């Protein structure tokens, strides 16, 4: 099961990297187009779609690598038992919020399909297409958050504070 979950998180991260490469391509095309006085309609919109896809698809991988912003000032002042229960509460609350986020992201895609919603820009893209990346990223993030809850309630080993994180707090 662990290998399958890690493959899911890494695959979403790879898709995020592809979105970032596509974003770079859109920006470069826009720059070159301006220099050559060629207007390519929709580049800004597609760059925005790819940026959103990149951000959402990278959420789960970032969570599993421990790179999300954490406020550890309070956690460090607690006793180990209280710290463990606060951590359990925090990951459980985060998982609940991630599930709600995934639900409403999927619901948004379904509503965009139902109402034939298109972008207001000159590209006239059906909005459900770029919203799929957001919904997929939110679903994978919810799975990762639930994974974190399971790991935490099973008794995750005590984490030593990251030296770089402590230095910047």
Order of alpha helices (4+ residues) and beta strands (2+ residues): alpha-alpha-alpha-alpha-alpha-alpha-alpha
